[in-house]
Amino acid sequence: MKVWNDPFAFSERVMSELLKKEAENSLMIGILENIKRDLYDTYHQLTVEDDGQLLAIMQVTPPHPFNYVVVDTSQATSIHAAVIPALLQLDIPFTEVVSEKTHAETFGAMWGKRTDEAASTFMSQGLYRLDRVNDIVLAGGSMRQATKSDQPLLETWYRAFEQDSGLEPSHDERMVSVVTSMIDNDDAFIWEVDGTPVSCAKRSRPTLNGITVSFVYTAPTKRGNGYARSLVAVLSRRLLETKSFCTLYTDLTNPTSNKIYQEVGYRPIMESSWIRLAR
């Protein structure tokens, strides 16, 4: 296993491979681009190679999950077997792994056997891709860019979004920083009805040809009115003015969100698992 200390050299080594499945690898590509923009204090990047052949690509920005792309799927089991002890020896600080469903679950099971600690699935995710927005009836209201005046509301919604998703709550400083950044970078959008914000979403992790929609949240008292569906549709249509496709992740156990995204035009392209590792 090779450890990389230069994100630009790492990018040069792995990007051509990642772009072969750009939408499927959009999480790793987007975070890699953010690392190159110096947006993370800490990161770790690794590859598994054999005689010049790239077998696997790994990246983590603690405290986020370890992102793992298996390039040569025919050797997946042997790659896991080689990677796990090497990662334990390096003692890279991560407690979760995200990868394609089969690879993530196998990795988690093998990690558990190696450490004598059980790994568990935190979330079964669907990765969706959109190339064209369907013609749908929009809810009342309209989309607008979030502004500084929305900061307190978006901080409240960010906390609620984490809680609804079962995520560990961010400490206050990080939460404020994340919301401030999305507003300052014009990444956050709000669906507003008669002057009242009811739903939000953000664009994130742009890749060469695509971009991700995330942080889709509707105030509990405003749900069931189609606001999130309308916001995702209008935002995605705007993003497709400069990108070829959009991606988003869903919790596969949430039938409502999966339904509304497919109504907008998103289609599933990969199942992903988010595994929690006992360490």
C-alpha positions, 0 to 999 in steps of 0.5 A: 500500500502506498501513502501519498503526501501530495494531493496533486501527485495523488490526483495525477495518479488516480484521476484518470481511473476515477473519471472512468466512472465519474458519477459513481466515484463523485464522492471521492473526486469531489473531496479530492478536489476540495483537498487540493483547494486546502479545505481540510485540515487533515487528510490521508490518501492511499493506493494499492498497486501491483506492478504498476497496476492500480488496484484500489484507491482510498481517501479520508478526511477525519472525522468523516468516513473512510472512502474506498474505491476498489478498481480491480473488483476481481481481486477485491477479497485479497485487496481487503485482506492486504489493506486492513492490517496495513491500515491498522498499523498506520493507525489512521483515525477513522471509525467508518467506511463508505464504499460500494455495497458489496465491498463495504460490507465485505471490508467490514466483516473482514475488519471485524474478524481481524479486530474481534470487534463487530462492524455494523451497517449505519446506512444503506445508501442509494447513489442517484444520477440525473441527466435531465429534469422531468416535467413535474408540477411545482409546489407553490413558492420559489427558489432563492439563494441563501444569504447571511440573514438565513444563517441562524435558520440554516444552522438550526436546520443543519442540526435537525438534518444531522439528527434526522439522518442519525449522524453524530452531531457536529461540534458548534464551531464546525457546524457554524463553519460549514453553514458559513462556507455554504452561504459564502460560496453561494452553495445553499438554496432555499425554497420560500413560500410567501416570504417564509423559508420552508426547505433547503438544499445545497450544491457540493463536490463538483467534478469535471462533468457533474455536481452533487445535490445534498443537505435536502431538508424541509421544516417538519411542519411544512412536509408533505407539500412537495417543497423539497421535490420542487427545490431539488428539481429547480436547483438541479435544472440550474446546475445542469446549465453548466454540468452534464449530470447531477448526483445525490445520495439517499438513505434507502430505508427512507421511501419518501426521499427515494420516491421524490428524487425519482419523480424529479428524474434521478435514477439509481446507479449504485448501492453504497453502504456506510459501515461503522467499525469498532475500534 
